[in-house]
Amino acid sequence: MRPPQSVRDLTMGLRFAVTGGREGWVRLLLTALGVGLGVALLLLTTALPHALEVRHDREQSRSDFTYDYKPVAPADDTLVIADVDTTYRGKDVRGRVVMPEGERAPLPPGVAAFPAAGDMVVSPALKELLDSPGGALLRDRLPYRITGTITESGLIGSRELAYYAGSDALADRVNPPYVARITRFGTPNPTKESTDPVLLLLVLVVFVVLLMPVAVFIAAAVRFGGERRDRRLAALRLVGSDSRMTRRIAAGEALAGALLGLVFGTGFFLLGRQVAGSVEVLGVSVFPSYLDPTPALAALVAVAVPAAAVLVTLLALRGVVIEPLGVMRTARPSRRRLWWRLLLPLAGLAMLYPMIGQGHDGGGFNEYLVVGGVMLLLIGVTALLPWVVESVVGRLGPGGVAWQLAVRRLQLSSGTAARMVNGIAVAVAGAIALQMLFAGVQGDYTKTTGYDLTRAQMRVSVPTGTSVDRATAKVRATAGVGRAVGLADGYAGDTRRDPEHGTEVTLGSCAALREVAVLPSCHDGDSFALLGSPGDTDTPKLVRAGRTVYLDPSYQGEARNLEIALTVPHGVRQARTRHDLTGTERAGLLLTPGALPANAAPAFQGVVYVVLDRTVTDAAEHVRNTAAAMDPLASVDTFAATESSKKFTSIRTGLFVGAACVLALIGASLLVSQLEQLRERRKLLSSLVAFGTRRRTLSLSVLWQTAIPIALGLLLASVVGVTLGAVLLRMSAATVRVDWASVLAMTGIGAGVVLAVTLLSLPPLLRLMRPEGLRTE
């Protein structure tokens, strides 16, 4: 059975694309390269859901935290495990110390056998770091012998720093959740958290904003070689094809480039997947096996890209009259109409308007309306930009030779110039809107910690059995420590067991106690009563001279505590509270070492607050090493002025990673598009040079041809981006505030990418100006 005429026309176009000689092959390869870059990023996007799911599953499968405070008796299937996470030069290091208590103790995922006491198994990235000169300080902190490697099943990323160290002295230090006795790894009863509407909105907008530039670039790539294609189509009309047949043949040529682009894109994706296993972007890394595209989404890409190539070509030729003696596009075209171009952003606003004021307590967002509205607004940029460029360049006045060459070229092909910058305009508009949304809702997901970073930047827990004074002296002697303050915290109740009333007890030297209270005068042996807020009724009852209280009282269901009796000294004086080193106001009993009974020291947990000397390199790392030398299980905290929600931070990190990929695509695609434009004008450039035009003038004209459309595109992107950002903020019930610094930063990044592409295209431009460019085949 003979195929339909439309299929035969498309097939003929495919043959023309692959049998068009050297010129045809260059055109086909440029189209395939542009499409392939977009396809690779689309495939990467389709693989993201699987990658996130695998990372989540790996994290859940190795979970060892327990919040069940009921004691677990040692048995043949129990494991004592301690959390010893640390940080090294801004990178998180996941650490666990383990002690199996029987032959059936659960093995951590990715570990073949338990390390013996003094040994450890490490992730490949951590081994690489420890073996490098840059890991010397961390090597001092982990005095274990490396005897094995954690395999992929026990890690969430290829560059994750993690280790399991063996110990034989954890049984007496069980203190959930930091040191726990467990019988299995993994979350036993995982619960699905409810999705925050605003975070869901952020995720949806991030995906749309990152994917829209990719779609725009693919649509532009299939139209490479437009002017030469028009001449070929006129020749087809000369030999007898009608206008419909000619357009279908042109669509077949675009289809060939799209199909080859799918092959290139698959190759780029497979290559990028392997590279992804060895790099880390903003602290996020993956294994190549994570990047496995969802079959349904990959199939959608395979079908959508060729279909889009055919549709874009047919739509582009819809208003073009192709005759045997030429293409009517070379005549003065009719002015572009504005009314229908405004319908797209207005329709987008209409879709988003019903959701204004929702989010948090206002309800959820309709996912389809969000995606559709944001897409229409961003597509509106691509529809409005050609009209803006045409309107502006048609009114530009005379100037130098380079300016006139650039302006005349833009007046003749404003659509081509707009297509080149459409993608970056869409990316900048989306980025501005997202920056406004992130800045507007950040306050809901970021809270102030209350830490005064001028008084302390780190906190070191003092090991059990070590006096606070001795620990403070060690920390104070550490390189990079400007000041150290040691305090010990305890708790006292009115009875030995199940006390009805209780209060805090703080132990420290006079200098240390002055960090938490305003003291009248102080000498060793003194004690002070520190009354809390008016609602604190327990402290006045307990902190009375001669009153007996009990340190470390026991509660029902807990193991027996120390229950040490303490008589409040008769010379106790009242002090006035002040914000302590963590920003809180304390209450209770303040004691100097001389006022504490000898047997009461174990009831206190010591803490050393550290002020760093910022002029010393790696000051914080030296403090962590000192703490680890005192006790491998010592906890070290670094203070920060603010603390952000983990989900909010992960979404923002995902945006930055995705934006880095999209910017790389933008730069590569712009470069390919620029080279294709220069290749089409090779004969014209060579003719101008032959008539005496200076190369510098031609180079400057090319720069103007790029700078004028990109300036107009960035201006339009700023308007649309600010509008979209304001609507998204109103949808989230947040205050509408334009973050002008972000707007300028996004437009600056977009302009920087274009400038870099222009500079990279100058060497090929100079080669194209040679006399050989006049030769015609």
C-alpha positions in Angstrom: 0.0 0.0 0.0 1.4 3.4 -1.0 2.0 5.8 1.9 0.0 9.1 2.0 1.4 12.1 0.1 2.2 13.9 3.4 4.3 11.0 4.6 6.2 10.9 1.2 6.8 14.7 1.4 8.2 14.3 4.9 10.4 11.4 3.7 11.7 13.5 0.8 12.6 16.3 3.3 14.5 13.7 5.4 16.4 12.6 2.3 17.2 16.3 1.4 18.6 16.8 4.9 21.0 13.9 4.7 22.0 14.1 1.0 22.5 17.8 0.7 26.2 17.7 0.4 28.7 19.4 2.8 26.4 22.4 3.3 23.5 20.2 4.1 25.4 18.1 6.6 26.8 21.2 8.4 23.2 22.6 8.7 21.9 19.2 9.9 24.7 18.8 12.5 24.1 22.3 13.8 20.4 21.7 14.2 21.1 18.3 15.8 23.6 19.9 18.2 21.2 22.5 19.3 18.3 20.1 19.7 20.6 17.5 21.4 21.7 19.9 24.1 18.0 20.6 24.9 17.1 16.9 24.8 20.0 16.0 27.2 18.6 18.5 29.8 15.1 17.2 29.3 16.3 13.6 29.9 18.1 14.8 33.0 14.9 16.4 34.2 12.9 13.2 33.6 15.5 11.4 35.7 15.3 13.8 38.6 12.2 12.2 40.2 13.9 8.8 40.3 17.1 10.3 41.6 15.3 12.0 44.5 13.3 8.9 45.2 16.5 6.8 45.4 18.3 9.3 47.6 15.3 9.3 50.0 15.1 5.5 50.1 18.8 5.3 50.8 18.5 7.8 53.6 15.6 5.9 55.1 17.2 2.5 54.8 20.3 3.5 56.8 18.3 5.5 59.4 19.6 4.6 62.9 17.8 7.3 65.1 15.5 6.2 67.7 13.2 8.4 69.9 12.0 5.4 71.9 13.4 6.0 75.3 12.4 2.6 76.6 15.6 0.7 77.4 16.5 -2.1 75.1 18.4 -4.9 76.8 21.6 -6.1 75.2 21.1 -9.2 73.1 22.6 -11.3 70.3 20.9 -9.0 67.7 21.6 -5.6 69.2 24.0 -2.9 68.1 25.1 0.2 70.0 25.5 3.1 67.6 26.6 6.7 68.3 26.1 9.7 66.1 29.4 11.5 65.6 28.6 13.8 62.6 31.0 16.5 62.1 31.9 19.3 59.6 35.1 19.9 57.7 35.7 23.1 55.9 32.0 23.6 55.3 31.3 20.1 54.2 29.2 17.7 56.3 30.8 14.4 57.3 28.4 11.7 58.4 30.0 9.6 61.2 28.9 6.7 63.2 30.7 4.7 65.9 29.4 1.1 66.3 29.7 -1.8 68.7 27.9 -5.0 67.9 26.7 -7.0 70.9 26.1 -10.3 69.2 26.6 -12.3 66.0 23.2 -11.2 64.7 23.7 -7.5 65.2 22.3 -5.5 62.1 24.9 -4.5 59.6 24.7 -0.9 58.2 23.7 -0.8 54.5 26.8 -0.8 52.3 29.1 -2.3 54.9 30.3 -5.9 54.4 31.6 -6.4 58.0 31.8 -4.5 61.3 35.0 -2.6 61.7 37.0 -3.7 64.8 37.7 -1.3 67.6 40.1 1.4 66.3 39.2 0.6 62.6 36.8 2.3 60.2 35.2 1.8 56.8 34.8 5.0 54.8 33.1 6.3 51.7 35.3 6.6 48.5 35.1 10.4 48.7 36.2 10.5 52.3 39.1 8.1 51.6 40.2 10.4 48.8 40.0 13.4 51.1 41.9 11.7 53.9 44.7 10.6 51.6 45.1 14.2 50.2 47.2 17.0 51.8 44.0 19.0 52.3 42.6 16.3 54.6 45.4 16.4 57.2 43.3 18.2 59.9 40.4 15.8 59.4 42.8 12.8 59.6 43.9 14.0 63.0 40.2 14.0 64.1 39.6 10.5 62.9 42.4 8.4 64.4 41.1 5.1 63.0 42.7 2.7 60.6 40.9 2.4 57.2 40.0 -1.2 56.6 37.2 -1.0 54.1 34.9 1.0 51.9 31.2 1.8 52.1 29.5 0.7 48.9 26.9 2.6 46.9 23.9 1.1 48.8 25.0 2.8 52.0 25.5 6.3 50.5 23.2 8.9 49.1 25.7 10.5 46.8 29.0 9.7 45.1 30.8 12.6 46.9 29.3 12.0 50.3 31.7 12.0 53.2 30.8 9.2 55.6 32.4 6.6 57.8 31.6 3.8 60.4 34.2 3.4 63.2 34.4 0.4 65.5 34.5 0.7 69.3 34.3 -1.6 72.4 33.3 1.1 75.0 29.8 2.2 74.1 27.6 -0.1 76.2 27.7 2.2 79.2 27.1 5.3 77.2 23.6 4.6 75.8 21.7 7.9 75.7 19.0 8.0 73.0 18.9 9.4 70.4 22.6 10.3 70.3 23.9 6.9 71.5 21.3 4.2 71.0 20.9 0.5 71.1 19.1 -0.8 68.0 18.0 -4.1 66.4 17.6 -2.9 62.9 18.4 -0.1 60.4 15.7 1.9 58.6 12.6 3.8 59.6 10.2 1.2 61.0 7.0 3.3 60.5 7.7 5.9 57.9 5.0 8.6 57.8 4.1 10.8 54.9 4.3 14.4 55.9 1.7 16.8 54.6 2.9 19.0 51.8 3.2 22.7 52.6 1.2 24.5 49.8 3.8 27.3 49.5 6.7 24.7 49.2 4.6 22.9 46.6 4.2 26.1 44.7 7.9 26.7 44.8 8.6 23.2 43.4 6.1 23.7 40.6 7.4 27.1 39.6 11.0 25.9 39.7 10.3 23.0 37.3 8.4 25.3 34.9 11.0 28.0 35.0 13.9 25.6 34.4 12.2 23.7 31.6 10.7 26.6 29.6 14.1 27.9 28.3 14.9 24.4 27.2 11.7 24.1 25.1 12.3 27.6 23.6 15.9 26.6 22.6 14.7 23.4 21.0 12.1 25.3 19.0 14.8 27.8 17.9 17.3 25.1 17.0 15.0 23.4 14.5 14.8 26.7 12.6 18.6 26.9 12.0 19.5 27.7 8.4 16.2 29.5 7.7 17.5 31.8 4.9 19.3 29.1 3.0 16.3 26.8 3.4 14.0 29.5 1.8 16.2 29.5 -1.3 16.0 25.7 -1.5 12.2 25.9 -1.1 12.0 28.4 -4.0 13.9 25.9 -6.1 11.4 23.2 -5.2 8.6 25.4 -6.4 10.5 26.0 -9.6 10.5 22.3 -10.4 6.8 21.8 -9.8 5.9 21.3 -6.1 2.9 23.2 -4.7 3.1 25.3 -1.5 1.7 22.7 0.8 4.1 20.1 -0.5 7.0 22.5 -0.1 6.2 23.2 3.5 5.9 19.5 4.3 9.3 19.0 2.7 10.7 21.7 4.9 9.1 20.1 7.9 10.8 16.8 6.9 14.2 18.5 6.9 13.5 19.9 10.4 12.4 16.4 11.5 15.7 15.0 10.4 17.6 17.4 12.6 15.3 16.7 15.5 15.7 12.9 15.1 19.5 13.2 14.9 19.2 15.6 17.9 17.5 12.9 19.9 20.5 10.6 19.2 23.0 13.4 20.1 20.9 14.3 23.2 20.9 10.6 24.4 24.7 10.5 23.9 25.1 13.8 25.8 22.9 12.5 28.6 24.8 9.2 28.9 28.1 11.1 29.0 26.8 13.7 31.5 25.4 10.9 33.7 28.9 9.4 34.0 30.4 12.8 34.7 27.7 13.4 37.3 29.1 10.6 39.4 32.4 12.5 39.9 31.2 16.0 40.6 29.4 17.8 43.3 27.2 20.9 42.8 26.3 23.0 45.8 26.9 20.0 48.1 24.7 17.7 46.1 26.1 14.6 44.3 24.5 11.5 42.8 25.5 8.1 41.5 25.1 7.5 37.7 22.6 4.8 38.5 20.3 7.4 40.1 19.9 9.2 36.8 17.6 6.7 35.3 14.8 8.5 33.3 11.3 7.5 33.9 10.3 5.4 30.9 7.0 7.2 30.3 8.6 10.7 30.5 11.5 9.6 28.3 9.1 8.3 25.7 7.2 11.6 25.9 10.5 13.5 25.1 11.2 11.1 22.2 7.8 11.8 20.7 7.4 15.5 21.7 10.7 16.8 20.2 10.2 15.5 16.6 6.5 16.5 16.7 7.5 20.0 17.9 10.0 20.3 15.2 7.4 19.6 12.5 4.8 21.9 14.1 7.2 24.8 14.6 8.4 24.6 11.0 4.8 24.5 9.6 3.8 27.4 11.8 6.9 29.4 10.8 6.1 29.0 7.1 2.4 29.6 7.5 2.7 33.3 6.7 5.5 33.0 4.1 4.7 33.0 0.4 7.1 30.7 -1.4 7.3 31.3 -5.2 9.5 29.8 -7.9 11.5 33.0 -8.1 12.0 33.6 -4.4 10.5 34.0 -1.0 8.3 36.9 -0.3 9.9 37.3 3.2 12.7 39.2 1.5 10.2 42.0 0.7 9.2 44.4 3.5 7.1 42.3 5.8 3.8 43.4 7.3 4.1 44.8 10.8 3.5 42.3 13.6 0.3 42.5 15.4 0.3 43.1 19.1 -3.2 42.2 20.3 -2.9 38.4 20.1 0.5 38.5 21.7 -0.9 40.3 24.8 -3.5 37.5 25.1 -1.0 35.0 26.3 0.3 36.8 29.4 -3.2 38.1 30.2 -4.5 34.5 30.0 -1.7 33.4 32.4 -2.6 36.1 34.9 -6.3 35.0 34.6 -5.3 31.5 35.5 -3.3 32.5 38.5 -5.7 35.2 39.8 -8.2 32.8 41.5 -5.4 31.5 43.8 -4.4 34.8 45.2 -4.3 34.7 49.0 -4.0 30.9 49.3 -1.2 28.9 50.8 -0.6 28.0 54.5 -3.9 28.5 56.2 -5.6 29.7 53.0 -5.7 26.3 51.3 -3.7 24.6 48.6 -3.0 25.6 45.0 -4.4 24.0 41.8 -1.3 22.4 40.2 -2.6 22.6 36.7 -3.6 26.3 37.0 -0.2 27.1 38.5 1.8 25.3 35.7 -0.5 26.7 33.0 -0.5 30.2 34.2 3.3 30.4 34.7 3.9 28.8 31.3 1.6 31.3 29.5 3.3 34.2 31.2 6.7 33.0 30.1 5.5 32.0 26.6 4.2 35.6 26.5 7.9 36.7 26.6 8.6 34.8 23.4 5.5 36.2 21.7 6.1 39.8 22.8 9.8 40.0 22.1 9.7 39.8 18.3 7.2 42.7 18.3 9.3 44.7 20.7 12.5 44.2 18.7 10.7 45.1 15.4 9.1 48.2 16.9 12.3 49.5 18.4 14.8 48.7 15.6 12.5 50.3 13.1 12.8 53.6 14.9 16.6 53.5 15.5 18.4 56.5 13.9 21.6 56.8 11.9 25.1 56.3 13.4 28.5 54.9 12.6 29.1 52.3 9.9 29.0 49.4 12.4 25.8 50.7 13.9 24.2 51.1 10.5 25.2 47.6 9.4 23.8 46.1 12.7 20.5 48.1 12.6 19.9 47.4 8.9 20.5 43.7 9.6 18.1 43.7 12.5 15.4 45.6 10.5 15.6 42.9 7.8 15.6 39.9 10.2 14.2 41.0 13.5 12.5 37.7 14.0 15.8 35.8 13.8 17.4 38.2 16.3 14.5 37.7 18.7 14.6 33.9 18.4 18.3 34.0 19.5 17.6 35.8 22.7 14.1 34.3 23.5 15.5 31.5 25.6 17.7 33.7 27.8 14.8 36.2 28.2 12.5 33.5 29.4 15.2 32.2 31.8 15.8 35.6 33.2 12.1 36.4 33.6 11.6 33.1 35.5 14.7 33.6 37.6 13.5 37.1 38.7 10.1 35.8 39.6 11.6 32.9 41.6 14.0 35.2 43.4 11.2 37.4 44.5 9.1 34.5 45.6 12.0 33.0 47.6 12.8 36.3 49.2 9.2 37.0 50.0 8.5 33.7 51.8 11.9 33.1 53.3 10.9 34.7 56.6 8.3 31.9 57.0 10.9 29.2 56.7 13.9 31.0 58.4 13.9 31.7 62.1 16.3 33.7 64.2 18.3 31.5 66.5 19.0 34.2 69.1 22.7 33.5 69.2 24.9 36.5 69.8 27.8 35.7 67.5 29.9 38.4 69.0 29.9 36.4 72.3 30.4 32.9 71.0 30.5 31.1 67.7 30.9 27.5 68.8 29.8 25.2 71.6 31.7 22.1 72.8 30.2 19.5 75.1 32.5 18.4 77.9 33.0 14.6 78.2 31.6 12.8 81.2 34.2 12.5 83.8 36.1 15.5 82.7 36.0 18.7 84.7 34.7 21.8 83.0 37.8 23.7 84.1 40.2 21.2 82.5 38.1 21.0 79.3 38.0 24.8 79.1 41.7 25.1 79.6 42.3 22.6 76.7 40.0 24.5 74.4 41.5 27.8 75.4 44.9 26.5 74.5 43.7 25.5 71.0 45.0 27.4 68.0 42.4 29.8 66.7 40.6 30.2 70.0 40.3 33.8 71.2 38.2 33.1 74.3 36.6 30.2 76.0 33.9 30.1 78.7 33.0 26.9 80.6 29.6 26.3 82.2 28.0 23.2 83.6 24.2 22.6 83.5 22.1 20.5 85.8 18.6 20.0 87.0 17.1 19.8 90.5 13.7 18.7 91.7 11.9 18.9 95.0 12.0 15.0 95.4 14.3 12.2 94.5 11.8 10.6 92.1 9.0 12.1 89.9 9.5 15.7 91.3 6.5 18.0 91.0 8.7 21.1 90.9 12.1 21.6 89.3 14.6 24.3 88.4 17.9 24.7 86.6 21.3 24.7 88.3 24.2 26.3 86.7 27.8 25.7 87.8 30.8 27.9 86.8 33.5 30.3 87.8 32.6 33.9 88.6 33.7 35.1 85.2 31.6 32.3 83.5 28.5 33.0 85.7 28.6 36.7 84.7 27.8 35.5 81.1 24.4 34.5 82.3 23.6 36.9 85.1 24.5 40.3 86.6 26.2 39.5 89.9 26.7 42.0 92.8 30.1 40.5 93.7 31.5 37.0 93.4 34.1 34.8 94.9 34.6 31.1 94.8 32.1 29.4 97.2 29.3 31.9 96.5 25.9 31.0 95.3 23.1 33.0 93.7 19.3 32.8 93.1 18.3 33.7 89.6 14.6 34.3 89.4 13.0 33.7 85.9 9.9 35.1 84.3 6.9 36.1 86.4 5.3 32.8 85.3 8.2 30.8 86.9 6.7 29.7 90.2 9.1 26.7 90.8 12.3 28.7 91.2 11.2 30.8 94.2 9.9 27.7 96.0 13.1 25.7 95.5 16.0 28.3 95.6 15.6 29.2 99.3 18.4 29.1 101.8 18.5 25.7 103.6 16.1 24.0 101.2 17.1 20.5 100.2 16.8 19.7 96.4 17.8 16.7 94.5 20.1 16.8 91.5 19.4 14.5 88.5 16.0 13.2 89.9 14.5 10.0 88.4 11.2 9.9 86.5 8.9 7.0 85.9 10.0 4.7 83.1 13.6 5.9 83.2 16.7 4.2 84.5 17.7 5.2 88.1 19.4 8.5 88.0 21.9 10.0 90.5 19.3 11.6 92.9 22.0 13.6 94.7 20.8 15.7 97.6 21.9 19.3 97.7 21.2 21.9 100.4 20.8 25.4 99.1 23.6 27.4 100.9 22.5 29.9 103.6 24.5 32.6 102.0 22.6 32.5 98.7 22.1 35.9 97.2 19.8 37.1 94.5 21.2 38.1 91.0 19.6 39.6 88.0 19.3 37.6 84.8 20.7 38.5 81.4 20.7 36.9 78.0 23.2 34.1 78.1 25.6 33.0 75.3 22.7 31.3 73.5 20.3 34.2 73.7 18.1 32.8 76.4 17.4 34.0 80.0 18.2 31.5 82.6 16.6 30.9 86.0 17.4 28.8 89.0 20.4 28.3 91.2 23.9 29.6 90.3 26.9 27.9 92.0 30.6 28.4 92.0 32.8 25.3 92.3 33.4 25.9 96.0 29.7 25.8 96.8 29.2 22.3 95.2 29.4 19.1 97.2 32.2 16.8 96.0 29.9 14.0 95.0 27.6 16.2 92.9 29.9 16.9 89.9 28.6 13.9 87.9 25.1 15.4 87.8 26.2 18.2 85.6 26.8 18.4 81.8 29.7 20.7 81.0 29.7 23.0 77.9 32.5 25.2 76.7 31.5 28.3 74.6 34.2 29.5 72.1 35.0 32.8 70.6 37.2 32.2 67.5 40.1 34.2 66.3 39.1 34.7 62.6 42.7 35.6 61.7 43.7 31.9 62.2 43.1 29.6 59.3 40.9 26.6 60.0 40.2 27.9 63.6 36.9 26.0 63.8 38.6 22.7 62.6 41.2 23.0 65.4 38.4 23.3 67.9 36.7 20.2 66.6 40.0 18.3 66.7 40.5 19.3 70.4 37.0 18.1 71.2 37.5 14.8 69.4 40.8 14.3 71.3 39.0 14.8 74.6 36.2 12.4 73.6 35.4 10.8 70.2 31.7 11.2 70.9 32.0 14.9 71.9 29.4 17.1 70.3 30.5 20.4 68.7 27.9 22.9 67.5 28.5 25.9 65.3 26.3 28.9 65.9 24.5 30.7 63.2 22.3 33.8 63.3 19.5 32.1 61.4 18.2 28.6 60.8 16.3 27.6 57.7 13.8 24.8 57.0 15.5 21.8 55.5 12.8 21.4 52.8 13.0 25.1 51.9 16.8 24.9 51.7 16.8 21.7 49.6 14.3 23.3 47.1 16.5 26.4 46.9 19.6 24.2 46.4 17.7 22.3 43.7 17.0 25.6 42.0 20.6 26.6 42.0 21.8 23.2 40.6 19.1 23.3 37.9 19.9 27.0 37.1 23.6 26.1 36.6 22.6 23.4 34.1 20.2 25.7 32.3 22.8 28.5 32.1 25.3 26.0 30.6 22.6 25.0 28.0 21.9 28.7 27.3 25.5 29.5 26.7 26.1 26.4 24.5 22.9 26.9 22.5 23.5 30.6 22.0 27.0 29.9 20.7 25.7 27.3 18.3 23.0 29.7 17.1 25.5 32.5 16.7 27.9 30.3 14.7 25.0 29.3 12.4 24.1 32.9 11.8 27.7 33.8 11.0 28.0 30.8 8.7 24.9 32.0 6.7 26.4 35.4 6.3 29.9 34.2 5.3 29.6 35.4 1.7 28.3 38.8 2.8 31.0 39.3 5.4 33.7 38.4 2.9 32.2 40.8 0.3 32.3 43.7 2.7 35.9 43.0 3.6 36.8 42.8 -0.1 35.2 46.3 -0.6 37.4 47.7 2.2 35.3 47.4 5.3 37.5 47.1 8.3 37.3 43.9 10.3 36.9 45.9 13.5 33.9 47.5 12.1 32.3 44.2 11.2 33.1 42.7 14.6 31.5 45.7 16.3 28.4 45.4 14.1 28.1 41.8 15.2 28.3 42.9 18.8 25.6 45.5 18.2 23.4 42.9 16.5 23.6 40.8 19.7 23.5 43.7 22.2 20.4 45.4 21.0 18.1 42.4 21.0 19.4 41.1 24.3 19.0 44.6 26.0 15.4 44.6 24.8 14.9 41.0 25.8 16.3 41.6 29.3 14.1 44.7 29.7 11.0 42.7 28.8 12.1 39.8 31.0 12.5 42.2 33.9 8.9 43.5 33.5 7.4 40.1 33.1 9.5 38.6 35.9 8.6 41.3 38.4 4.9 40.9 37.4 5.0 37.2 37.8 6.9 37.5 41.1 4.3 39.9 42.5 1.5 37.6 41.5 3.2 34.6 43.1 3.8 36.6 46.3 0.1 37.6 46.4 -0.8 33.9 45.9 1.4 33.0 48.9 -0.2 35.7 51.0 3.2 37.3 51.4 4.1 41.0 51.2 4.8 42.1 47.7 8.4 43.5 47.6 10.6 43.8 44.6 14.1 42.6 45.3 15.9 45.0 43.0 19.3 43.5 43.9 18.1 40.1 42.6 16.6 41.7 39.5 19.9 43.4 38.6 21.8 40.2 39.4 19.7 38.1 37.2 19.8 40.5 34.3 23.5 40.9 34.8 24.0 37.1 34.6 22.0 37.0 31.4 24.0 39.8 29.9 27.2 38.1 31.0 26.3 34.9 29.3 25.6 36.7 26.0 28.8 38.7 26.3 30.8 35.5 26.8 29.1 33.9 23.8 29.9 36.9 21.7 33.5 36.9 22.6 33.8 33.2 21.9 32.2 33.8 18.4 34.8 36.4 17.4 37.6 34.0 16.3 35.2 32.1 13.9 34.0 35.5 12.7 37.5 36.6 11.8 38.0 33.4 9.9 34.8 33.8 7.9 35.9 37.3 6.7 38.7 35.7 4.6 38.5 36.0 0.8 37.8 32.2 0.6 34.3 33.0 1.8 33.4 34.4 -1.7 33.9 31.0 -3.3 30.6 29.4 -4.4 29.9 25.7 -5.1 
